[in-house]
Amino acid sequence: MNSEENMEIPSGGRRNLFSLALLVVIGLMFVYAVLGNRGVLRILQTQKQKAQLEQQLSELQQEHEQLRIEIERLKHDKAYLEQLARTKLGMVRDGETIYHISDTSVQDKRQVKE
């Protein structure tokens, strides 16, 4: 017997080796398709992030519109400006009298009735 004859791979073995190599290549391609930079997981993550950013943008646009309306009212609506001055700053007109009722006196009256 010749040593070259012993080292020769039978044709069935070649098919098995080719099938195994093909499976390895397909497996690597699948892993890259799922986990790679442009893989399915990355695409799903990017879509989720896009949806979150669109939601945040929508909220900021609504806030911007409300602030724009507030600015316009402050510039042009004297009644609104007066209302803010009264409620936020506690301002009054000349000749007005302010009556301040403390909450403790109301609570004391409730306790007396009970």
C-alpha positions in Angstrom: 0.0 0.0 0.0 1.0 3.5 -0.8 0.9 6.2 1.8 -0.8 8.5 -0.7 -3.7 6.1 -1.0 -4.3 6.2 2.7 -4.5 10.0 2.8 -7.1 10.3 0.1 -10.5 11.3 1.3 -13.4 9.3 -0.1 -16.0 11.2 -2.2 -18.6 10.8 0.6 -16.2 12.5 3.0 -15.7 15.4 0.6 -19.4 16.0 0.5 -19.6 16.0 4.3 -16.7 18.4 4.5 -18.3 20.7 1.9 -21.7 20.5 3.7 -20.0 21.4 7.0 -18.1 24.3 5.5 -21.3 25.6 3.9 -23.2 25.3 7.2 -20.4 27.2 9.0 -20.5 30.0 6.4 -24.3 30.2 6.5 -24.2 30.3 10.3 -21.7 33.1 10.3 -23.8 35.0 7.9 -26.9 34.5 10.1 -25.1 35.7 13.2 -23.8 38.8 11.3 -27.3 39.5 10.0 -28.8 39.4 13.5 -26.0 40.9 15.6 -23.9 43.0 13.1 -23.8 46.8 12.7 -26.7 46.7 10.3 -28.3 43.6 11.8 -31.9 43.1 12.9 -31.3 43.9 16.6 -29.5 47.2 15.7 -32.4 48.1 13.3 -35.0 47.4 16.0 -33.0 49.4 18.6 -32.7 52.3 16.2 -36.4 52.3 15.4 -37.3 52.3 19.1 -34.9 55.3 19.6 -36.4 57.1 16.7 -39.9 56.7 18.1 -38.8 58.0 21.5 -37.1 61.0 19.8 -40.2 61.7 17.7 -42.4 61.6 20.9 -39.9 64.0 22.6 -40.0 66.3 19.6 -43.8 66.4 19.6 -43.9 67.3 23.3 -41.3 70.1 22.8 -43.2 71.5 19.8 -46.4 71.6 22.0 -44.5 73.3 24.8 -43.0 75.8 22.2 -46.5 76.6 20.9 -47.8 77.2 24.4 -44.9 79.5 25.2 -45.4 81.4 22.0 -49.1 81.9 22.9 -48.1 83.0 26.4 -45.7 85.6 24.9 -48.3 86.9 22.6 -50.8 87.3 25.4 -48.2 89.0 27.6 -47.5 91.5 24.8 -51.0 92.3 23.7 -53.6 91.3 26.4 -53.7 93.8 29.1 -56.4 91.9 31.1 -54.3 88.8 31.1 -51.3 90.8 32.3 -53.4 92.4 35.1 -54.6 88.9 36.1 -51.1 87.7 36.4 -50.0 90.7 38.4 -52.9 90.1 40.8 -52.5 86.4 41.2 -48.8 85.9 41.1 -47.5 89.1 42.5 -50.4 90.0 44.8 -50.8 93.5 43.3 -53.9 95.6 43.7 -55.3 98.7 42.1 -55.4 102.1 43.9 -58.3 102.3 46.3 -58.9 98.5 46.5 -59.0 96.9 49.9 -57.6 93.4 50.5 -59.1 91.1 53.0 -57.0 88.2 54.0 -58.6 85.2 55.7 -56.2 82.8 57.3 -56.9 79.1 57.0 -56.3 78.5 60.8 -59.4 80.5 61.7 -61.6 78.4 59.4 -60.1 75.2 60.9 -60.7 76.6 64.5 -64.4 77.2 63.7 -64.8 73.7 62.3 -63.3 72.2 65.5 -65.7 74.3 67.7 -68.7 73.0 65.8 -67.7 69.4 66.3 
